[in-house]
Amino acid sequence: MSLLSIGDLSIEFGSPADPLVAVHAVSLSIKPSEVLGLVGESGSGKSLTSRAIMRLIKRPGRITAGEVLFDGRDVLQMSQRELRQFRANDVGMVFQDPFSSLNPVFRIGSQLVDALRMSHDYDRGTAQRTVVDMLDRVGIPRPEHIFRAYPHELSGGMRQRVMIAMATAARPRLLLADEPTTALDVLTQKQILLLLSEMRREYGMAMLLVSHDFGVIAQMCDRVAIMYGGQIVESGPVESIYDSPQHPYTRALLRSVPGLEPVDRANRRQPLDGQPPEIGPLKQACVFAERCAHARDDCRRTPLPLRRISEGHFTACPFEVTSDANYDEAQR
Amino acid sequence: MTEAPDVALSVDSLTKDFKTRGPATRGVAPTMHRAVDSVSLTLVKGEILGLAGASGSGKTTLARCIVRLIEPDTGHVKLGGTDVTQARGKQLRMLRRRIQMIFQDPYASLNPRLTVASALTEVGRVHRRPGSEDSEAFVRNLLQQVHLASGTASRRPNELSGGQRQRVAIARALAAGPEVLIADEAVSALDVSIQAQLLNLFLDLRDEIGLSILFVTHQLAVLAAVADRIAIMQDGRIVESADSTSIFRNPQHAYTRALIDAHPHANPRLRFDARELPTSAEVNA
């Protein structure tokens, strides 16, 4: 039984008569305490998909099709009252930039206390004690002290810990984390990823981790879905995706991830040429055909549905993996 | 001090202090924080020197001191035998032409009202660059060097993607005809596939026009793809420096090893907590 199940979700911009399709027919599901990674580049629709779960799509964007079932209830059909309850108790959210999620003119503590009292029937004293306890649990040293600090007095890593404390305060069953470590340096990133693993283990919390960095995804996730041009092009268990990526885009993406092996002068990496597609009308073609070295005429004429290639592993590419010298080189 | 002919830029005992006031010192007299502590380094002609460290290690302050966007307190920076730290007026302007800098966010560093062509031509005109009289050819050459289509010339920054904007920022730096390029987190905000393209561009500039590049980043993995040598900075000091291969194969300093350990591997079997983290099946059991 899935905790979250998204079915055939589509998100469009532009006029209804002439829609620009940002997300098309995306389906995915997360089991209780499972971590799903959603990986893709800017404009791939990964953030929109995660925001749609909370119904946080801003106009002129709109959800034009699909369902978002959380524990069997369709979030898209909820009343405003139900939606408020759902956002307060069932789901937490952490964004890339913690600074923009905190009000600069109020102390950290009072913001957290207010947020907590919105969702819980706590008196001020109880809320304050809970907040200090929350800050302590996310590894903030001297939490009583940070309680009185302003957001600008904290480092990026500390601010992100505060956001994680806030997002997990209600012990949600699902945490949506959208690029939670992208603005942080590698040492802080590691600490935040370890903190998220720990919270997931402690609370049995499920997580949707959105990132453009396959390295970050691989650190955390059980399964991963790869998005390109508003569609899922491949999904499966993270080991299976890493060991035998099937879609040409996934292979190019893995090849682009920087590794720790020094590249000598004679032997460069071969990156994927061109740029990701811009949002536009829906095309009856494979979304990746324009940049794909293996594309054939059929790929440019018909949309390609996901097909199963092994247990839980799906790809939108109809072709078998062919030998790809660059890819093999990068995997060495 | 005479310099070996193959040195493009040298930094000698550079130090910079800042006044600080944090939550720990509110209401207390400001204390001094040494952001850069007696740093010396040499950038060899035609090499890419990586400068790596976490946030607050002082790497950006050092980069800014080199071009004197921040005035260093003590120490010297020499470009081809001329002391940058002592230069004034016209001489400083000349030196700044020869050391160009690019930043993380090209959107913030490009004038939104100028087309790409006028941004590039302006630099050529200000510095009276040879070839800039024929602005069309000047722009075409620069765009070619950074692998942008000639049609980009008439675009404004808001019409370009992040990767294209960073290429324009590089072209604008090249328009000044620099000997040294300082790239401060120049690829950190870009998607990985675009990042890989940009890294190859830096390699092209090194190999094709012999540009010397100081590449500042917090990601050692990025340096693995471009740097010939790497200097590791912690708390304002260079704690280790060596050729790229030695840094990755045989790191000596604990901080270097910590940066290497913090790299998120794309291989899920190399997780930070691979031994501790239970699978979801175990959590559900």
Interface residues (C-beta under 8 A of the other chain):
Chain A: K31 P32 S33 E34 V35 E41 S42 H145 I146 A149 E153 S155 G156 L184 D185 V186 L187 T188 Q189 K190 L193 L194 S197 R201 G204 H212 D213 F214 G215 V216 A218 Q219 M220 C221 D222 V238 E239 Y242 A252 L253 L254 R255 S256 V257 P258 G259 L260 E261 P262 V263 R265 R268 R269 P271 L272 D273 Q275 P276
Chain B: G22 P23 A54 S55 G56 S161 G162 G163 Q164 D191 V192 S193 I194 Q195 A196 Q197 L199 N200 L203 D207 H218 Q219 L220 A221 V222 A224 A225 V226 S244 T245 F248 R249 A258 L259 I260 D261 A262 H263 P264 H265 A266 N267 P268 R269 L270 R271 F272 D273 E276 L277 P278 T279 S280 V283 N284
